[in-house]
Structures are given as C-alpha cells and as structure tokens.
C-alpha cells in the first residue's frame, strides 16, 4: 500500500548514508519480516550514523528481500557473513541478451550429465543440489533433473530433408563459426552423431548447417547455423522429398 511504499522510499534515502556493514545488517534483519517497509525504515534510522563509503554496497539493497533477485554489483563472487543464511556464491556466466529461455529435462545420472554438459559442451554450471543441476547454454538456462537410473529418452522420428530426425530434441541456432567449433569439439570427444554435421535446404531461404547427437541419457540435441541468420523465421512451404512419394 501507499504507507509501505513511502516507508521503503524513506528507508532507501537513509541507507544511502549507511556503511556497507550497516546495509548488510539492515537487509538481513528485515528481509523476511511481516512489517515490510516499516521495519526496514526503523532499522535504517538506527544504522545511518556512519557515512556512505561504497556504491557497490547498494547491491545489498534488493527491493524488499524476496527471491529471484539479480545481483547488480560488479563483483562475480560474494561471501556471506556467518550470521546470514544466504550461502556464498560465484557468478560464472551471464544471461543471454533479451529473454533467456529455461529448459528442464530428465537424466539418469548427474555425474555423467555434468561431464557431458560441462566438459564436452563447455557449459558453465550454476546452481545445483543432489537431485538437479543447472547450466548456462550460451546464456540460456538448462536444468538436468535426476529421475532414476532407468530413464532413457524415448525417440520418435520424422523425415526432414532426407534425414530421420529424432523427436523430441532441443538445441540452439548458432553462428557459423560456433557451429563448426562445436562440431569439432563433439567429434573429438568421441560423441556419436545421430545426424552428422551437414548442409540442408541448400539454395533455399532456410539453408542451414545442422547436426544431431545425444547426451548420456539419450536426450536428443540439435545445433544448427543459418547461412543467412535473418531467415531463421522465413515463412514458405517446404516440400520434402518423402512428401512426393
């Protein structure tokens, strides 16, 4: 309500004069209190006796203390105090521009998944637990969820430009350079291609390089590269050779 918003605004003004340590104490002591802005304002009054010393300390003021917050500090590593329940963390990758997608999928072995997505594909690992782990795939969030040792992806197939394409599958539209670097990396890791890297839809608006392979749990991955990236969503009717029979 209006009173709470006014209290938050007044608290922020006072916190601009606080030390980093005071900011940490204020946010930690009021983040989960039902009084909201009133508690934050009262704590700010008690903590504003020291002069403001660092703009980076403002990263600790996260607009109300809820979850899903972005750290705006310039540092990529944050250590929490012993009195805080927030764990220390390190930011190793940054979100892709625009709106990064989120994709969660099942795996049968998290250690094998880590070896594949981290070592083979070069994805930076983010948050994880004993049951799941997430990675940055060129700034997009993919999450491996352990569902049991017996899981393997069930494949269906659909003909596309002469290839039996496994469905479901997921991947990225890369640049030409990224595509060929990844193809070499996958080949050198001894990963079997379901569909080897090649050019399809030659001389058509949708001309592209593509390749398919699986992760250790059998999940299908496709990576492609448009020869003309601006044609990624070109609308036209594609006549497949199999449709002519």
N, C-alpha and C positions, 0 to 999 in steps of 0.2 A: 504494500500500500504506500501512500504518499509519505507517511511518517517514517517507514522503514527506509525508503529511498533517500529521504533527507538525512537520516542518521548515517547512511553509508557515505553520502557525499561529504558530510562534515567529518566523518572518520578519515576519509582519504586525504582531506586537506590537512588534518593534523598529522597523519602518517608521513606526509612529505617532509616533515621536520624531524622525523624519527631516525634513529640509527638503524642499520641492518639488523642488529640483535633485537632491538625493540620491535621491529616489524615482524620478525620471526615469532617472538613471544606473543604478539597480538593476534596474528593469524592462527597460530597453533591453539591459542586459548579460546578462540571464538568461532572457529570454523564449523563446529557441529552443535553450537548452542541454539536453542529454540528462540532466543531473543533476537537473533539476527543482527540487524543494524544497530540496535540499542547497545548490545553487548560489545560490538566492535567499536562503537563511538566511546563508550566508557573506558575500554581498555586503551584506546588511543590517547585519551586525555592523560592517563596515568603514565604513558610511555613516551610522551613527546618532549621530555625535558632536555634530551640531547640533540645537537644539531644534525641535520641531514648530511650524510657522508658519501653516499654512493647511489647513483641512478640504477645500478644493476640490482640493488636490494628491492626495487619496486617489483621485480619478478615474483616476489613472495606474496604480493597482494593480488589474489586471483579472483576477485569479484564474487565473494560470498562463500568460498570454501567448498563448493561441490566437486563432484568427479568430472572426468573428461575435460581437464584443463590443459591448455598449452603453455609451455614454459617459454617466456619471451626473453629470458636472459641470454647473454652472448656466450655463456659457458655451456659446454656439452656434457659436463659431469657435475652432479650435485650430491653432496654428502649431507645426510640429515643428522640432527643432533640426537643424543642418546635419549632425550625426553620425548622425541617425536615418534609417532607410529609410522611415518612415511619412510619407506626404505630408500637407501641411496640408489641412484640410477645414473645411467650414461646414455646419451643420445648418439647413436652411431650412424643414423640415416635420417633424411628429412623427407616429408611428404612430397609427392609429385605435385606440380602446379595444378590449379583448378580444384577438382573434386576427386581425390584418390578413391579407387574402388576397394571394397572389402570382400574377400572371398575366403570362406571356410570350407574345409574338406576333410574326409576321414583318412586316417593312416593306420597301419597295423604295427608300426614300430617307430617310436620317436627318435631313437638314436640313428636309425637308417635315414629317416627323414631329414635330420639335422645334417648328416654327411652329404646328402644329395642337394638340399636347397642352399646350404651354406657353402660347402666346398665345391660342388660341381657348378651350380648356377651362380654362386657368388652373392647370394642374398644376405644382407645383414640381419642378424637375429635381434628381435625386440623383446617384448615381454614373454614370459614362459612360466609354466608350472609343471607338475609331474604328469599332467594329463594333456597339455597342449603347448604349442609354441608358435609365436608369430614372426613373420619375416617381412622385410621390405623388398618387393619385387619392382625395381625401378621406381621406388616411392609409393607403390601400392601395397596395401596390407593383405597378405595371405596368411592363413592360420591353419596349422596342422592339428587335428584333433584325434587323439588315440581312441579307437573304438573297439579294440580287441585284436588279438594276433591272427584271427582267421579272416580278417577283412581283405578283399581284393576287389578292385573296381570291376563291375560287370559291363562289358563292352557291347555296344550296338554299332552297326556300320551303315554308312550312307555314301554312295558314289559321288565324288566331286572331281570333275576334270580328269577322269580316268583313275583316280585314287580311291581306295576303300577307306574313307575317313572314319576313325573311331569316335563314337559319341557316347557319353559327354566328353568334352575337352575344354580346356581353358588356356589362356596364354596372353601374349602381348603383340601389338603391332610395333615392331622395332624400326630403327633406321637401317639402311642397307649395311652400313659398317657394323652396327651392333649385331645384326643377324649373322653375318659371316664370322665374326669373332665368337659368338655363342656356338655356332655350328661346329667350329674347330674345337672349342672347349669341350663340348659334349662328346665329340668323336674321340678326343684324346683321353677322356675319362672312361672310355670303353662302354658308353651307354649305347644300347641298340636303338637304331631309328626304326620306328613303325613305318614312317614315310620319310625317305631320305630328303635332304635339302635339294630343292629344285625349283625351277621357274614354272608357274602355271598361268593360264589365261593370257598367254603370250599375244602381244599386239592388241589386247582388249583394254578397255578402261580400267578393269580390275587386275591388270597384270601385277603379279606379286611373287616373291620367293616365299616358300613355306617349308616347314619340317615338323614332324610329329615324333614324340618319344614319350616314355612312361617314367613316373617316379617309382621308387621301390615298392609301393603299394598298388601299382598298376593304374594309378590315375593318369589320364592322358593329358599331354601338354602340346599345344601348337604355338609356334612362334613364326611370325610372318614379317615381311617387309615389302611395302608397296613400292613399285618402281616410280610411281607418282603418288606421294603421300596424300595429296589433295583429293585423290579419287577414292579414298577409303570408303566413302559412302555414296559413290556414284550409283545412280539408280538406272538399271537396264535389265532386260531379261536375258539370263544366261541359259543357253541351250547346251546341256551336257550330251556327250556322245551316246551315253546309255539311254537318253531320252529318245533318240532317233530310231532305236530298235523296236 
